[in-house]
């Protein structure tokens, strides 16, 4: 796809990755993604904002074919899906300077082996004139790495936000056309990579209040012509409190744990607690991450394997801990055949979670009447705790 005009002297460049289904060998991409770069041409200087993931570098280089000169390559974020083609762009424009935060400079040297003298580091709030167009660089740490910044184009009032406000979506529509679709994609993105940094993101949102932003151009997904749509959602997500929702990630080998999960889910529903079940053998981890944003309680369902939790249950528990879910109550249910350390192992994996642990229920083989009664009691306890804590 060729470059596309956004305003006079401002163009979208980059690549749409329709087929990609996994990011960082971890995050599912059901709708693909895009790596957006932008070209800004002043009367005196020309700048490229970010690049593309290296496997798609040829697309960007083709778009740069009729750009004879480049003064700056602004690197908002050192992760390689945006920075990975900087070396190639520098080969074409050896005089261009890589503009970034001091911390990003160190990371780009580490990650891409770029030469020290290629850089122009900028301080927070520093301006860079291009002639009729002026950048203001705003350091915005931890969206979602420590070195990140965003760029405000003063005259056009466009915020180039890189990962901040992004969403993984491949589409030929440059601008948001379906806010419902983007809300889901952006929430998934927030849940997967931004959620652990809520407090820093809140500070960055505060910082943006001082700027009259008419458009937000992120480096994944579509451009927002109605910036308040995504800014308001981010405000909601960073400050959201847990809901009257029990999330049950589970795995079952021969059906015993599944029987317990189904029984608990029915009992919770009867008591007015919403439930979301995730069979970890087949689930989309992004959907689980989104549910963890809202969960008041998480109950992990696992059989015992090699004297501990099933590895997939350990994976989900590790994920909840890494994402610093705001969950208030935790429990474990499952089946074993001859014993093990399932509860101790999983309980030791959640140091980041400030949750109360509710009595786990492990049964030998198939759940018996007393196990089902214990599950009813667990459901009643969860409903009561949610009500006492005002979870709605
Ligand atoms: Fe889109 Fe953190 O890279």
Boltz pocket constraint, residues with backbone or C-beta under 6 A from the ligand:
constraints:
  - pocket:
      binder: B
      contacts: [[A, 77], [A, 79], [A, 80], [A, 81], [A, 82], [A, 144], [A, 163], [A, 220]]
      max_distance: 6.0
